[in-house]
Amino acid sequence: MIDFLPPALILLLGALLIGPTRGALRTAVVLITPLLTLAAVWQVPDGVSLTLQFLQYPIEPIEGSPVRRLFATIFALMAFGGGLYAYRQARWFELAAAYAYAAGAIGVCFAGDLISLFLFWELMALFSTVVVWCGGTPGARAAGIRYAVMHLLGGVILKVGIEGVMVHTGSIEVRPMLADSFDHWMILVGILINAAAPPLSAWLSDAYPRSSPTGSVFLSAFTTKTAVLALILLFPGEPVLIGIGLFMVMYGIIYALLENDIRRILAFSIVNQVGFMVCAIGIGTQMAINGASAHAFAHIIYKALLFMSAGVVVYRTGKNRCSDVGGLFRTMPLTAVCGIIGALAISGFPLTSGFTTKTMISQAAANEGLVWVYFLLAAASAGVFLHAGIKFPWFVFFQRDSGLRPKDAPWNMAVAMVFFSVLCILFGVAPQLLYAYLPYPVEYEAYTASKVVFYLQLLLFSGLAFFLLLPLMKRTETISLDMDWLWRVAMPHSANWLQGLLTGLWQALNARLSQLGRYLSRRGRHYFGSQSEGGRQIHGVFARAWPIGTTALWIALLLTVYVFFYYLA
Amino acid sequence: MKSSNDRNKPMNSGSDDAWLARPSTIRLLWWVFAVVLAVSVAVQLMFKVKGYFGVDGWLGFGAVYGFLACLAMVLFARLLGWFLKRNEDYYQERDRD
């Protein structure tokens, strides 16, 4: 048995207690359970701590390792930061759903077998859908349903893969594999759907911006990063991930550049950032896996910070579009500064956590001699500064004066933002604090003159490009079509068309059938029916009253024939 | 650069007293930015950038590469925008059908 409480269970209990408690007690539950969870995360020893039996399979719901603890730590920290940010503004059921969602994510972190991994995976799908629905608008409801369908589909695909592995190997252990069989491919696809990999990535940019300003902070952290952890545990060094990651990186940038919705810009940049991690997992060396883990850790903090900053803007102004805001730095200086810190961190500016983690991935690509990967990642780093690093703060806080003079963040939101801003800078100036907890020993120096100069040039000249190309980036009040067009427009239209075709065919068939029916009924009347005509009954051939003698004659005839054949035989 | 400067001006520039939004501040910021850009390249003369693949060690490679990469991405996004951009109520209209 184990001598500590499972971390996921603590957070789940917290989620259950949020509903029945009130006032200060609820605040205590919201703020203390993530910290208790964090303490429990650090109690989990390496290796399997608990084994249960289910249908002859050993279930290992708690297995510790450095990378698992690292992800669980950041998820618990995220739950705390998100809880602090949201507890005075969000409704209780949103908080409860968000905590249950976070509990699912932490459960996945420690799942030692595929069955418990799947169960926690579905817990996340379930409660993240509730968080999306808490957006409360008809758009949020519709997007939530699309989100749920996509994640349930992903869950089914994952389950098919897990069943296959169970049947074919007899083992349900979480262990590294390659995409070399149908079962493994199904598992990979199931995970990649949660990582928002192409072609099924549209759920993210569809659902996240429609949640409430507080809900999107939670949503930004868990689903995609648990998928990253699952890829680290199950598919390290799978080459196909390099290509998928690079595509995600570029997709995120291009779509974010086209976007007008503030939070959707950030949603696309999640896909972009997760692309860096997926690519690193594909490279698969110790340096790359360290890079992916460190980047995931740093990313959760600065992306949540960006969503917090955007959330305050949406909360205070009620406006979601870049074209409706601008010049907000005048009355929201703290939100602007925190947003800018998050933006610098995501861009990987020196002295921020993005620099000390993302460059590790580029270094891993360089060490393996992957020229294309290295240069595409460098271009993408420039692109991140372009689409998130400058575009987000510029259009929201500067640009033109929209005339809006909203108040700055409520105090709890402000404290949460400052907390995460400090972390962004802390892991930027003292990366050893993070490096010490990475899965492999770190032999990497982020702050070499060479790297700092190269990235400063790259980023500063991207900034120049942004301001020179501003006329080309004029905000338009539009959305961009994505792959979800296929199931939101093309599929219903095809279904309508098919329905029209089938209806036409059915009508034609019906017409023929009723013609046949009319003919048969005419003939039937002729033979069997009777009708009155001029006061006289006219009977059909078989409906007439024939004289009894005729019948007797026919019977006699038949008997004669019978007797004749009887004697003949 | 001129158009960017114009954009920086608030719509009611006359009455705006925010220091950051004043045209004089923006001019100053552009000068500071230009100096920073120049320094970021010049500093490469002192600290050699270790190129992993040859070209990335050249003087000002990061600057040129970053600028061109952004240019390419913005132009590509604009090109795709012609095909992908739709009115905001595009899906709602379909929902109502």
Boltz contact constraints between the chains, C-beta under 6 A:
constraints:
  - contact:
      token1: [A, 253]
      token2: [B, 73]
      max_distance: 6.0
  - contact:
      token1: [A, 254]
      token2: [B, 77]
      max_distance: 6.0
  - contact:
      token1: [A, 257]
      token2: [B, 77]
      max_distance: 6.0
  - contact:
      token1: [A, 258]
      token2: [B, 77]
      max_distance: 6.0
  - contact:
      token1: [A, 258]
      token2: [B, 81]
      max_distance: 6.0
  - contact:
      token1: [A, 330]
      token2: [B, 18]
      max_distance: 6.0
  - contact:
      token1: [A, 366]
      token2: [B, 52]
      max_distance: 6.0
  - contact:
      token1: [A, 371]
      token2: [B, 53]
      max_distance: 6.0
  - contact:
      token1: [A, 379]
      token2: [B, 69]
      max_distance: 6.0
  - contact:
      token1: [A, 382]
      token2: [B, 66]
      max_distance: 6.0
  - contact:
      token1: [A, 382]
      token2: [B, 69]
      max_distance: 6.0
  - contact:
      token1: [A, 382]
      token2: [B, 70]
      max_distance: 6.0
  - contact:
      token1: [A, 383]
      token2: [B, 73]
      max_distance: 6.0
  - contact:
      token1: [A, 386]
      token2: [B, 70]
      max_distance: 6.0
  - contact:
      token1: [A, 400]
      token2: [B, 10]
      max_distance: 6.0
  - contact:
      token1: [A, 400]
      token2: [B, 11]
      max_distance: 6.0
  - contact:
      token1: [A, 401]
      token2: [B, 10]
      max_distance: 6.0
  - contact:
      token1: [A, 401]
      token2: [B, 11]
      max_distance: 6.0
  - contact:
      token1: [A, 449]
      token2: [B, 47]
      max_distance: 6.0
  - contact:
      token1: [A, 450]
      token2: [B, 49]
      max_distance: 6.0
  - contact:
      token1: [A, 450]
      token2: [B, 50]
      max_distance: 6.0
  - contact:
      token1: [A, 453]
      token2: [B, 43]
      max_distance: 6.0
  - contact:
      token1: [A, 453]
      token2: [B, 44]
      max_distance: 6.0
  - contact:
      token1: [A, 453]
      token2: [B, 47]
      max_distance: 6.0
  - contact:
      token1: [A, 453]
      token2: [B, 49]
      max_distance: 6.0
  - contact:
      token1: [A, 454]
      token2: [B, 49]
      max_distance: 6.0
  - contact:
      token1: [A, 454]
      token2: [B, 62]
      max_distance: 6.0
  - contact:
      token1: [A, 456]
      token2: [B, 40]
      max_distance: 6.0
  - contact:
      token1: [A, 457]
      token2: [B, 40]
      max_distance: 6.0
  - contact:
      token1: [A, 457]
      token2: [B, 62]
      max_distance: 6.0
  - contact:
      token1: [A, 457]
      token2: [B, 63]
      max_distance: 6.0
  - contact:
      token1: [A, 458]
      token2: [B, 62]
      max_distance: 6.0
  - contact:
      token1: [A, 458]
      token2: [B, 66]
      max_distance: 6.0
  - contact:
      token1: [A, 460]
      token2: [B, 37]
      max_distance: 6.0
  - contact:
      token1: [A, 460]
      token2: [B, 40]
      max_distance: 6.0
  - contact:
      token1: [A, 461]
      token2: [B, 63]
      max_distance: 6.0
  - contact:
      token1: [A, 461]
      token2: [B, 66]
      max_distance: 6.0
  - contact:
      token1: [A, 461]
      token2: [B, 67]
      max_distance: 6.0
  - contact:
      token1: [A, 462]
      token2: [B, 66]
      max_distance: 6.0
  - contact:
      token1: [A, 462]
      token2: [B, 70]
      max_distance: 6.0
  - contact:
      token1: [A, 465]
      token2: [B, 67]
      max_distance: 6.0
  - contact:
      token1: [A, 465]
      token2: [B, 70]
      max_distance: 6.0
  - contact:
      token1: [A, 465]
      token2: [B, 71]
      max_distance: 6.0
  - contact:
      token1: [A, 467]
      token2: [B, 4]
      max_distance: 6.0
  - contact:
      token1: [A, 469]
      token2: [B, 74]
      max_distance: 6.0
  - contact:
      token1: [A, 470]
      token2: [B, 4]
      max_distance: 6.0
  - contact:
      token1: [A, 470]
      token2: [B, 7]
      max_distance: 6.0
  - contact:
      token1: [A, 471]
      token2: [B, 3]
      max_distance: 6.0
  - contact:
      token1: [A, 472]
      token2: [B, 74]
      max_distance: 6.0
  - contact:
      token1: [A, 472]
      token2: [B, 78]
      max_distance: 6.0
  - contact:
      token1: [A, 477]
      token2: [B, 88]
      max_distance: 6.0
  - contact:
      token1: [A, 478]
      token2: [B, 85]
      max_distance: 6.0
  - contact:
      token1: [A, 479]
      token2: [B, 86]
      max_distance: 6.0
  - contact:
      token1: [A, 479]
      token2: [B, 88]
      max_distance: 6.0
  - contact:
      token1: [A, 480]
      token2: [B, 84]
      max_distance: 6.0
  - contact:
      token1: [A, 480]
      token2: [B, 85]
      max_distance: 6.0
  - contact:
      token1: [A, 481]
      token2: [B, 84]
      max_distance: 6.0
  - contact:
      token1: [A, 489]
      token2: [B, 94]
      max_distance: 6.0
